[in-house]
């Protein structure tokens, strides 16, 4: 039996600017990569997938040939505004050329204004710990909307603000590497302010624009059938997922983001759609020595992980549940990232099939899901892991830039072309 998706469903892949464009020399991430020890495998982004130098169009053509009808892009703030208030019209022209080619190929364009990276000048001014960056982001969003609005179908303000706050502010693996728990709340609060300001700025420039935000919402489940594990899992879900959703819903920062409830002007329901990034599930076991983690530690039950990174255990049911959870907001939903680190492409085909079925189950339960974007189209620079973790449907030899279409890409192509998937077990 075929499980059919709604007419007009978007099938595509997601990429981010820094990870595929190459030679992003004016960003905080470029500087971060040059410091020995910051990148696990010792690599740098370098030429990346050479999207800035002409390969974007080739890879998008391959995506279209594989049946895809949409693509999620990122904009590189450091290219477009290399110094405060100074915009590079040539860089805007390059993005326009890419998006126009995408449309010629039949690919709808979803564009994320900020996917983690910051201009060097913003990093030097304090990154997201600095309240001043909120207004700077709003001005950037306004300029992007006014300049590129006619070639962008949907806008996202920020990608995974909770992940960036965790990795770069509470943690030390990403820039700015603050390593302070209090910095998590400060940075996340400012990113939420920036989202609200960016949402207004895009709508001021383009009243009919569709503007959303992209959230990472992993599942947290009890490792054992014990109340202590359930309580710890619920605590971690609130700290990472729930408090963020509550802020977007009510426009208020709640503990632990703020000691007392604090209002952010314009934040409540400042979205026309929501993007969900989902990779897996974390099994949480009560740990009395971990108050900073809601008294829980993660148990490995087949997690997709390296010695330094953990994307959780594959858990398609969690994708269904998180989409249903988001459906209460009453706006269109997109799976904006879903994929697996799998250098041999052995687990990816089944992972992909299982999670697309999970999306269909969410639709059957009433979630208004409008599209699915696999992460990622091509192998890319995977942040602090470097080039050692391959997520692409298309493999890339970094030395030669030769592309290899993987078997999982053909599996996905069958789904895209049919706008349906076999029901399965």
DRENDO-1510 file (C-alpha; in Angstrom, 1 decimal, always signed):
<recs>
REC; n; res; u; v; w
REC; 1; UNK; +0.0; +0.0; +0.0 .
REC; 2; UNK; +1.3; +3.5; -0.9 .
REC; 3; UNK; +1.2; +6.3; +1.7 .
REC; 4; UNK; +0.6; +9.4; -0.3 .
REC; 5; UNK; +1.6; +12.9; +0.7 .
REC; 6; UNK; -0.5; +16.1; +0.0 .
REC; 7; UNK; -0.3; +17.7; -3.4 .
REC; 8; UNK; +2.4; +20.3; -3.6 .
REC; 9; UNK; +4.5; +18.7; -0.8 .
REC; 10; UNK; +8.0; +20.0; -0.8 .
REC; 11; UNK; +10.7; +17.3; -1.2 .
REC; 12; UNK; +14.3; +18.5; -0.9 .
REC; 13; UNK; +17.5; +18.7; +1.0 .
REC; 14; UNK; +19.0; +21.3; +3.3 .
REC; 15; UNK; +22.5; +23.0; +3.2 .
REC; 16; UNK; +24.0; +25.8; +5.2 .
REC; 17; UNK; +26.2; +28.5; +3.7 .
REC; 18; UNK; +29.5; +28.0; +5.6 .
REC; 19; UNK; +29.4; +24.2; +5.3 .
REC; 20; UNK; +29.2; +24.1; +1.5 .
REC; 21; UNK; +30.3; +27.5; +0.0 .
REC; 22; UNK; +34.0; +27.6; +0.9 .
REC; 23; UNK; +36.5; +30.3; +1.7 .
REC; 24; UNK; +34.2; +32.1; +4.1 .
REC; 25; UNK; +37.2; +34.1; +5.4 .
REC; 26; UNK; +35.4; +36.8; +7.3 .
REC; 27; UNK; +33.3; +34.7; +9.7 .
REC; 28; UNK; +33.8; +33.6; +13.3 .
REC; 29; UNK; +33.8; +30.0; +12.2 .
REC; 30; UNK; +36.7; +30.5; +9.8 .
REC; 31; UNK; +38.8; +32.0; +12.6 .
REC; 32; UNK; +37.7; +29.2; +15.0 .
REC; 33; UNK; +38.9; +26.5; +12.6 .
REC; 34; UNK; +42.4; +27.9; +12.4 .
REC; 35; UNK; +43.1; +27.1; +16.1 .
REC; 36; UNK; +44.6; +23.7; +16.6 .
REC; 37; UNK; +42.3; +21.4; +18.6 .
REC; 38; UNK; +39.1; +23.1; +17.7 .
REC; 39; UNK; +38.2; +20.7; +14.9 .
REC; 40; UNK; +38.3; +17.0; +15.8 .
REC; 41; UNK; +39.9; +15.7; +12.6 .
REC; 42; UNK; +42.2; +18.6; +12.2 .
REC; 43; UNK; +40.5; +19.9; +9.0 .
REC; 44; UNK; +39.1; +23.2; +8.1 .
REC; 45; UNK; +36.1; +24.2; +5.9 .
REC; 46; UNK; +38.5; +25.3; +3.2 .
REC; 47; UNK; +37.0; +25.2; -0.2 .
REC; 48; UNK; +34.1; +23.2; +1.3 .
REC; 49; UNK; +31.8; +22.0; -1.6 .
REC; 50; UNK; +32.8; +25.0; -3.7 .
REC; 51; UNK; +29.2; +26.3; -3.9 .
REC; 52; UNK; +30.4; +29.9; -4.0 .
REC; 53; UNK; +32.7; +29.2; -6.9 .
REC; 54; UNK; +30.2; +27.6; -9.2 .
REC; 55; UNK; +29.4; +24.1; -8.0 .
REC; 56; UNK; +26.0; +25.1; -6.4 .
REC; 57; UNK; +24.2; +25.1; -9.7 .
REC; 58; UNK; +25.7; +21.7; -10.6 .
REC; 59; UNK; +24.6; +20.1; -7.3 .
REC; 60; UNK; +21.1; +21.7; -7.5 .
REC; 61; UNK; +20.7; +20.3; -11.0 .
REC; 62; UNK; +21.5; +16.8; -9.6 .
REC; 63; UNK; +18.9; +17.3; -6.9 .
REC; 64; UNK; +16.3; +18.3; -9.4 .
REC; 65; UNK; +17.2; +15.3; -11.6 .
REC; 66; UNK; +16.6; +13.1; -8.5 .
REC; 67; UNK; +13.1; +14.3; -8.2 .
REC; 68; UNK; +13.4; +17.0; -5.6 .
REC; 69; UNK; +11.3; +20.1; -6.0 .
REC; 70; UNK; +12.7; +22.4; -3.2 .
REC; 71; UNK; +15.9; +23.2; -1.4 .
REC; 72; UNK; +16.7; +24.9; +1.9 .
REC; 73; UNK; +19.6; +27.3; +1.7 .
REC; 74; UNK; +21.5; +29.5; +4.1 .
REC; 75; UNK; +22.8; +33.1; +3.7 .
REC; 76; UNK; +26.3; +33.9; +4.9 .
REC; 77; UNK; +26.1; +37.1; +6.9 .
REC; 78; UNK; +29.8; +37.8; +6.8 .
REC; 79; UNK; +29.8; +37.8; +2.9 .
REC; 80; UNK; +26.8; +40.1; +2.7 .
REC; 81; UNK; +27.8; +42.5; +5.4 .
REC; 82; UNK; +31.6; +42.2; +5.8 .
REC; 83; UNK; +31.7; +45.3; +8.0 .
REC; 84; UNK; +28.9; +46.9; +10.0 .
REC; 85; UNK; +26.5; +48.6; +7.7 .
REC; 86; UNK; +28.5; +47.9; +4.6 .
REC; 87; UNK; +26.8; +45.5; +2.2 .
REC; 88; UNK; +28.5; +43.7; -0.7 .
REC; 89; UNK; +26.3; +43.9; -3.7 .
REC; 90; UNK; +28.4; +41.4; -5.6 .
REC; 91; UNK; +27.7; +38.8; -2.9 .
REC; 92; UNK; +24.0; +39.5; -3.1 .
REC; 93; UNK; +24.2; +39.0; -6.8 .
REC; 94; UNK; +25.8; +35.6; -6.4 .
REC; 95; UNK; +23.0; +34.5; -4.1 .
REC; 96; UNK; +20.4; +35.8; -6.6 .
REC; 97; UNK; +22.1; +33.8; -9.4 .
REC; 98; UNK; +21.9; +30.6; -7.2 .
REC; 99; UNK; +18.2; +31.1; -6.3 .
REC; 100; UNK; +17.2; +32.0; -9.8 .
REC; 101; UNK; +18.9; +28.8; -11.1 .
REC; 102; UNK; +17.0; +26.9; -8.4 .
REC; 103; UNK; +13.7; +28.2; -9.7 .
REC; 104; UNK; +14.7; +27.4; -13.3 .
REC; 105; UNK; +15.3; +23.8; -12.1 .
REC; 106; UNK; +11.9; +23.7; -10.5 .
REC; 107; UNK; +13.2; +24.0; -6.9 .
REC; 108; UNK; +11.3; +26.1; -4.4 .
REC; 109; UNK; +13.6; +28.2; -2.2 .
REC; 110; UNK; +13.6; +28.2; +1.6 .
REC; 111; UNK; +16.3; +30.6; +2.9 .
REC; 112; UNK; +17.7; +30.8; +6.4 .
REC; 113; UNK; +19.1; +34.2; +7.3 .
REC; 114; UNK; +21.5; +32.9; +9.9 .
REC; 115; UNK; +22.8; +29.4; +10.3 .
REC; 116; UNK; +25.1; +29.6; +13.2 .
REC; 117; UNK; +28.0; +31.7; +11.7 .
REC; 118; UNK; +28.6; +35.4; +12.5 .
REC; 119; UNK; +30.7; +38.0; +10.8 .
REC; 120; UNK; +34.0; +38.6; +12.5 .
REC; 121; UNK; +33.0; +42.1; +13.5 .
REC; 122; UNK; +30.0; +40.7; +15.3 .
REC; 123; UNK; +32.1; +38.1; +17.1 .
REC; 124; UNK; +34.5; +40.8; +18.2 .
REC; 125; UNK; +31.6; +42.8; +19.6 .
REC; 126; UNK; +30.5; +40.0; +21.8 .
REC; 127; UNK; +28.5; +37.6; +19.5 .
REC; 128; UNK; +25.0; +36.7; +20.7 .
REC; 129; UNK; +25.9; +37.7; +24.3 .
REC; 130; UNK; +25.8; +41.3; +23.1 .
REC; 131; UNK; +22.3; +42.8; +23.0 .
REC; 132; UNK; +23.4; +45.2; +20.2 .
REC; 133; UNK; +23.5; +42.3; +17.8 .
REC; 134; UNK; +19.7; +42.1; +17.9 .
REC; 135; UNK; +19.3; +45.4; +16.0 .
REC; 136; UNK; +22.2; +44.5; +13.7 .
REC; 137; UNK; +20.4; +41.3; +12.7 .
REC; 138; UNK; +17.1; +43.1; +12.1 .
REC; 139; UNK; +18.9; +45.5; +9.7 .
REC; 140; UNK; +20.5; +42.6; +8.0 .
REC; 141; UNK; +17.2; +40.8; +7.6 .
REC; 142; UNK; +15.6; +43.9; +6.2 .
REC; 143; UNK; +18.3; +44.3; +3.6 .
REC; 144; UNK; +18.1; +40.6; +2.6 .
REC; 145; UNK; +14.4; +40.7; +2.2 .
REC; 146; UNK; +14.4; +43.9; +0.2 .
REC; 147; UNK; +17.2; +42.6; -2.1 .
REC; 148; UNK; +16.3; +39.0; -2.5 .
REC; 149; UNK; +12.6; +38.8; -1.7 .
REC; 150; UNK; +11.5; +38.1; -5.3 .
REC; 151; UNK; +13.6; +34.9; -5.5 .
REC; 152; UNK; +12.9; +33.5; -2.0 .
REC; 153; UNK; +9.7; +31.5; -1.4 .
REC; 154; UNK; +10.0; +31.1; +2.4 .
REC; 155; UNK; +12.3; +32.8; +5.0 .
REC; 156; UNK; +13.6; +31.4; +8.2 .
REC; 157; UNK; +15.3; +33.8; +10.7 .
REC; 158; UNK; +17.6; +31.5; +12.8 .
REC; 159; UNK; +18.6; +27.9; +12.7 .
REC; 160; UNK; +18.6; +26.0; +16.0 .
REC; 161; UNK; +19.2; +28.8; +18.5 .
REC; 162; UNK; +19.1; +26.3; +21.4 .
REC; 163; UNK; +21.9; +24.2; +19.8 .
REC; 164; UNK; +24.1; +27.2; +19.3 .
REC; 165; UNK; +23.5; +28.4; +22.8 .
REC; 166; UNK; +24.4; +25.0; +24.2 .
REC; 167; UNK; +27.5; +24.4; +22.0 .
REC; 168; UNK; +29.0; +27.8; +21.9 .
REC; 169; UNK; +27.9; +29.5; +25.1 .
REC; 170; UNK; +27.2; +26.9; +27.7 .
REC; 171; UNK; +29.9; +24.8; +26.0 .
REC; 172; UNK; +33.3; +25.3; +24.5 .
REC; 173; UNK; +33.2; +23.3; +21.3 .
REC; 174; UNK; +31.8; +26.1; +19.0 .
REC; 175; UNK; +32.6; +29.8; +18.9 .
REC; 176; UNK; +32.7; +31.8; +21.0 .
REC; 177; UNK; +33.4; +28.9; +23.4 .
REC; 178; UNK; +32.3; +30.7; +26.5 .
REC; 179; UNK; +31.8; +27.6; +28.6 .
REC; 180; UNK; +29.4; +29.2; +31.1 .
REC; 181; UNK; +25.9; +28.0; +31.9 .
REC; 182; UNK; +24.7; +31.5; +32.4 .
REC; 183; UNK; +25.9; +32.4; +28.9 .
REC; 184; UNK; +23.4; +29.9; +27.5 .
REC; 185; UNK; +20.4; +31.8; +28.8 .
REC; 186; UNK; +21.9; +35.2; +27.8 .
REC; 187; UNK; +22.7; +34.1; +24.3 .
REC; 188; UNK; +19.4; +32.3; +23.7 .
REC; 189; UNK; +17.4; +35.2; +25.0 .
REC; 190; UNK; +19.2; +37.6; +22.6 .
REC; 191; UNK; +18.6; +35.2; +19.7 .
REC; 192; UNK; +14.9; +35.1; +20.5 .
REC; 193; UNK; +14.9; +38.9; +20.5 .
REC; 194; UNK; +16.7; +38.8; +17.2 .
REC; 195; UNK; +14.2; +36.4; +15.8 .
REC; 196; UNK; +11.3; +38.6; +16.8 .
REC; 197; UNK; +13.1; +41.7; +15.3 .
REC; 198; UNK; +14.0; +39.8; +12.2 .
REC; 199; UNK; +10.5; +38.6; +11.7 .
REC; 200; UNK; +9.2; +42.1; +11.8 .
REC; 201; UNK; +11.9; +43.4; +9.5 .
REC; 202; UNK; +11.2; +40.9; +6.8 .
REC; 203; UNK; +7.5; +41.6; +7.0 .
REC; 204; UNK; +8.1; +45.3; +6.9 .
REC; 205; UNK; +10.0; +44.8; +3.6 .
REC; 206; UNK; +7.7; +42.1; +2.3 .
REC; 207; UNK; +4.2; +42.2; +3.9 .
REC; 208; UNK; +3.2; +38.9; +2.3 .
REC; 209; UNK; +6.4; +37.0; +3.2 .
REC; 210; UNK; +6.2; +33.6; +4.9 .
REC; 211; UNK; +8.7; +33.9; +7.8 .
REC; 212; UNK; +9.5; +31.1; +10.3 .
REC; 213; UNK; +12.1; +29.8; +12.6 .
REC; 214; UNK; +14.0; +26.5; +12.6 .
REC; 215; UNK; +14.1; +24.5; +15.8 .
REC; 216; UNK; +16.1; +21.4; +17.0 .
REC; 217; UNK; +13.7; +19.3; +19.1 .
REC; 218; UNK; +15.2; +15.9; +19.9 .
REC; 219; UNK; +13.3; +13.4; +21.9 .
REC; 220; UNK; +14.2; +12.8; +25.6 .
REC; 221; UNK; +12.7; +9.5; +26.9 .
REC; 222; UNK; +13.2; +7.6; +30.2 .
REC; 223; UNK; +16.0; +4.9; +30.0 .
REC; 224; UNK; +14.1; +2.7; +32.4 .
REC; 225; UNK; +10.5; +2.3; +33.7 .
REC; 226; UNK; +11.3; +4.4; +36.8 .
REC; 227; UNK; +9.7; +7.6; +37.9 .
REC; 228; UNK; +13.2; +9.1; +38.5 .
REC; 229; UNK; +14.2; +8.5; +34.9 .
REC; 230; UNK; +10.9; +9.9; +33.7 .
REC; 231; UNK; +11.3; +13.1; +35.8 .
REC; 232; UNK; +14.9; +13.6; +34.5 .
REC; 233; UNK; +13.8; +13.1; +30.9 .
REC; 234; UNK; +11.0; +15.6; +31.3 .
REC; 235; UNK; +13.4; +18.1; +32.9 .
REC; 236; UNK; +15.8; +17.8; +30.0 .
REC; 237; UNK; +13.0; +18.2; +27.5 .
REC; 238; UNK; +11.9; +21.4; +29.3 .
REC; 239; UNK; +15.4; +22.8; +29.5 .
REC; 240; UNK; +16.1; +22.2; +25.8 .
REC; 241; UNK; +12.8; +22.1; +24.1 .
REC; 242; UNK; +9.9; +23.2; +26.3 .
REC; 243; UNK; +11.2; +26.5; +27.5 .
REC; 244; UNK; +12.0; +27.5; +23.9 .
REC; 245; UNK; +8.5; +26.6; +22.7 .
REC; 246; UNK; +6.9; +28.4; +25.6 .
REC; 247; UNK; +8.8; +31.5; +24.8 .
REC; 248; UNK; +7.7; +31.5; +21.1 .
REC; 249; UNK; +4.1; +30.8; +22.2 .
REC; 250; UNK; +3.8; +33.3; +25.0 .
REC; 251; UNK; +6.5; +35.8; +24.3 .
REC; 252; UNK; +8.0; +35.3; +27.7 .
REC; 253; UNK; +11.3; +33.9; +29.0 .
REC; 254; UNK; +10.7; +31.4; +31.8 .
REC; 255; UNK; +13.1; +29.6; +34.1 .
REC; 256; UNK; +15.9; +28.6; +33.4 .
REC; 257; UNK; +16.2; +31.3; +30.8 .
REC; 258; UNK; +15.2; +33.9; +33.3 .
REC; 259; UNK; +14.9; +33.7; +37.1 .
REC; 260; UNK; +11.4; +35.3; +36.7 .
REC; 261; UNK; +9.0; +35.5; +33.8 .
REC; 262; UNK; +10.3; +38.2; +31.4 .
REC; 263; UNK; +8.5; +39.5; +28.4 .
REC; 264; UNK; +10.1; +40.0; +25.0 .
REC; 265; UNK; +8.3; +42.5; +22.8 .
REC; 266; UNK; +7.0; +41.0; +19.6 .
REC; 267; UNK; +8.0; +37.5; +20.2 .
REC; 268; UNK; +4.7; +35.8; +20.9 .
REC; 269; UNK; +3.6; +33.8; +17.8 .
REC; 270; UNK; +6.1; +35.6; +15.6 .
REC; 271; UNK; +6.2; +32.9; +13.0 .
REC; 272; UNK; +4.1; +32.0; +9.9 .
REC; 273; UNK; +5.5; +28.5; +9.9 .
REC; 274; UNK; +7.9; +26.3; +12.0 .
REC; 275; UNK; +10.8; +24.2; +10.9 .
REC; 276; UNK; +11.7; +21.0; +12.8 .
REC; 277; UNK; +15.3; +19.6; +12.8 .
REC; 278; UNK; +15.2; +16.1; +14.1 .
REC; 279; UNK; +18.0; +13.5; +14.2 .
REC; 280; UNK; +17.2; +11.2; +17.1 .
REC; 281; UNK; +16.3; +10.4; +20.7 .
REC; 282; UNK; +18.2; +10.5; +24.0 .
REC; 283; UNK; +17.5; +7.9; +26.7 .
REC; 284; UNK; +17.8; +9.6; +30.0 .
REC; 285; UNK; +18.7; +7.9; +33.3 .
REC; 286; UNK; +18.5; +9.6; +36.7 .
REC; 287; UNK; +21.9; +10.8; +37.9 .
REC; 288; UNK; +21.9; +12.7; +41.3 .
REC; 289; UNK; +25.4; +14.1; +40.4 .
REC; 290; UNK; +24.1; +16.1; +37.4 .
REC; 291; UNK; +21.9; +18.9; +38.6 .
REC; 292; UNK; +23.0; +21.0; +35.6 .
REC; 293; UNK; +21.4; +18.3; +33.4 .
REC; 294; UNK; +18.1; +18.1; +35.2 .
REC; 295; UNK; +19.6; +15.2; +37.2 .
REC; 296; UNK; +19.9; +13.0; +34.1 .
REC; 297; UNK; +22.6; +11.3; +32.0 .
REC; 298; UNK; +22.3; +9.8; +28.6 .
REC; 299; UNK; +22.5; +6.1; +28.0 .
REC; 300; UNK; +23.9; +4.8; +24.7 .
REC; 301; UNK; +21.3; +2.5; +23.1 .
REC; 302; UNK; +22.7; +2.4; +19.6 .
REC; 303; UNK; +23.2; +6.2; +19.3 .
REC; 304; UNK; +24.7; +7.6; +16.2 .
REC; 305; UNK; +27.9; +9.1; +17.7 .
REC; 306; UNK; +31.6; +9.8; +17.6 .
REC; 307; UNK; +33.9; +10.2; +20.5 .
REC; 308; UNK; +32.9; +13.8; +20.7 .
REC; 309; UNK; +29.5; +14.1; +19.0 .
REC; 310; UNK; +26.2; +12.4; +19.7 .
REC; 311; UNK; +23.1; +12.8; +17.4 .
REC; 312; UNK; +21.0; +10.4; +19.5 .
REC; 313; UNK; +19.5; +7.0; +18.7 .
REC; 314; UNK; +17.4; +6.7; +15.5 .
REC; 315; UNK; +13.8; +6.9; +16.8 .
REC; 316; UNK; +11.2; +7.7; +14.0 .
REC; 317; UNK; +8.4; +7.8; +16.5 .
REC; 318; UNK; +10.0; +10.8; +18.1 .
REC; 319; UNK; +9.8; +12.7; +14.8 .
REC; 320; UNK; +6.1; +11.9; +14.6 .
REC; 321; UNK; +5.5; +13.0; +18.2 .
REC; 322; UNK; +7.4; +16.3; +17.8 .
REC; 323; UNK; +5.5; +17.2; +14.7 .
REC; 324; UNK; +2.2; +16.5; +16.5 .
REC; 325; UNK; +3.5; +18.6; +19.4 .
REC; 326; UNK; +4.2; +21.5; +17.1 .
REC; 327; UNK; +0.9; +21.2; +15.4 .
REC; 328; UNK; -0.8; +22.9; +18.3 .
REC; 329; UNK; +0.6; +26.2; +17.1 .
REC; 330; UNK; -1.7; +26.0; +14.1 .
REC; 331; UNK; +0.8; +26.9; +11.4 .
REC; 332; UNK; +2.4; +25.0; +8.5 .
REC; 333; UNK; +5.3; +22.7; +9.5 .
REC; 334; UNK; +8.3; +21.6; +7.7 .
REC; 335; UNK; +10.9; +19.0; +8.5 .
REC; 336; UNK; +13.9; +21.2; +7.8 .
REC; 337; UNK; +16.6; +18.7; +8.7 .
REC; 338; UNK; +16.6; +15.0; +9.1 .
REC; 339; UNK; +19.5; +12.7; +8.4 .
REC; 340; UNK; +22.2; +10.4; +9.7 .
REC; 341; UNK; +26.0; +10.4; +9.9 .
REC; 342; UNK; +26.8; +7.3; +7.8 .
REC; 343; UNK; +30.1; +7.3; +5.9 .
REC; 344; UNK; +29.3; +3.9; +4.2 .
REC; 345; UNK; +25.7; +4.7; +3.3 .
REC; 346; UNK; +24.6; +1.4; +4.9 .
REC; 347; UNK; +22.1; +2.7; +7.5 .
REC; 348; UNK; +21.0; +5.9; +5.6 .
REC; 349; UNK; +18.5; +4.3; +3.2 .
REC; 350; UNK; +16.4; +2.6; +5.9 .
REC; 351; UNK; +16.8; +5.6; +8.2 .
REC; 352; UNK; +15.4; +7.8; +5.5 .
REC; 353; UNK; +12.5; +5.5; +4.7 .
REC; 354; UNK; +11.6; +5.1; +8.4 .
REC; 355; UNK; +11.5; +8.8; +9.0 .
REC; 356; UNK; +9.6; +9.7; +5.9 .
REC; 357; UNK; +6.9; +7.2; +7.1 .
REC; 358; UNK; +7.0; +8.9; +10.5 .
REC; 359; UNK; +6.2; +12.2; +8.7 .
REC; 360; UNK; +3.2; +10.6; +7.1 .
REC; 361; UNK; +2.0; +9.3; +10.4 .
REC; 362; UNK; +2.2; +12.8; +11.8 .
REC; 363; UNK; +0.1; +14.1; +8.9 .
REC; 364; UNK; -2.4; +11.3; +9.5 .
REC; 365; UNK; -2.7; +12.6; +13.1 .
REC; 366; UNK; -3.5; +16.1; +11.9 .
REC; 367; UNK; -0.2; +17.8; +11.7 .
REC; 368; UNK; +0.0; +20.3; +8.8 .
REC; 369; UNK; +3.3; +19.2; +7.4 .
REC; 370; UNK; +4.1; +20.8; +4.1 .
REC; 371; UNK; +7.6; +19.5; +3.3 .
REC; 372; UNK; +10.6; +17.4; +4.2 .
REC; 373; UNK; +14.3; +18.3; +3.7 .
REC; 374; UNK; +16.9; +15.7; +4.1 .
REC; 375; UNK; +20.3; +16.7; +5.7 .
REC; 376; UNK; +22.2; +17.0; +3.6 .
REC; 377; UNK; +22.4; +17.1; -0.2 .
REC; 378; UNK; +26.2; +16.8; -0.3 .
REC; 379; UNK; +28.9; +15.9; +2.2 .
REC; 380; UNK; +30.1; +19.0; +4.0 .
REC; 381; UNK; +32.1; +20.5; +6.8 .
REC; 382; UNK; +30.3; +19.2; +9.9 .
REC; 383; UNK; +31.3; +21.9; +12.3 .
REC; 384; UNK; +33.6; +20.7; +15.2 .
REC; 385; UNK; +33.6; +17.2; +13.7 .
REC; 386; UNK; +35.2; +18.5; +10.5 .
REC; 387; UNK; +35.0; +16.3; +7.4 .
REC; 388; UNK; +35.0; +13.0; +9.2 .
REC; 389; UNK; +31.2; +12.7; +9.5 .
REC; 390; UNK; +29.4; +12.3; +6.2 .
REC; 391; UNK; +25.8; +13.2; +5.9 .
REC; 392; UNK; +25.3; +13.7; +2.2 .
REC; 393; UNK; +23.1; +11.9; -0.3 .
REC; 394; UNK; +25.9; +12.9; -2.7 .
REC; 395; UNK; +29.5; +12.0; -1.6 .
REC; 396; UNK; +32.3; +14.5; -2.2 .
REC; 397; UNK; +36.0; +13.8; -2.6 .
REC; 398; UNK; +37.5; +16.9; -1.0 .
REC; 399; UNK; +40.7; +16.7; -3.0 .
REC; 400; UNK; +39.2; +16.4; -6.4 .
REC; 401; UNK; +35.6; +17.7; -5.8 .
REC; 402; UNK; +34.3; +14.6; -7.6 .
REC; 403; UNK; +30.7; +13.8; -6.8 .
REC; 404; UNK; +29.3; +10.3; -6.2 .
REC; 405; UNK; +25.5; +9.8; -6.0 .
REC; 406; UNK; +24.9; +7.4; -3.2 .
REC; 407; UNK; +22.4; +4.6; -3.1 .
REC; 408; UNK; +20.3; +6.5; -0.5 .
REC; 409; UNK; +19.9; +9.3; -3.0 .
REC; 410; UNK; +18.2; +6.9; -5.4 .
REC; 411; UNK; +15.9; +5.7; -2.6 .
REC; 412; UNK; +14.9; +9.2; -1.8 .
REC; 413; UNK; +14.4; +10.0; -5.5 .
REC; 414; UNK; +11.8; +7.2; -5.7 .
REC; 415; UNK; +9.9; +8.8; -2.8 .
REC; 416; UNK; +10.1; +12.3; -4.3 .
REC; 417; UNK; +9.0; +11.3; -7.7 .
REC; 418; UNK; +6.0; +9.3; -6.4 .
REC; 419; UNK; +5.1; +11.8; -3.7 .
REC; 420; UNK; +4.5; +8.6; -1.7 .
REC; 421; UNK; +6.1; +5.8; +0.1 .
REC; 422; UNK; +5.4; +2.1; +0.7 .
REC; 423; UNK; +3.6; +1.6; +3.9 .
REC; 424; UNK; +6.1; -1.0; +5.3 .
REC; 425; UNK; +6.0; -2.9; +8.5 .
</recs>
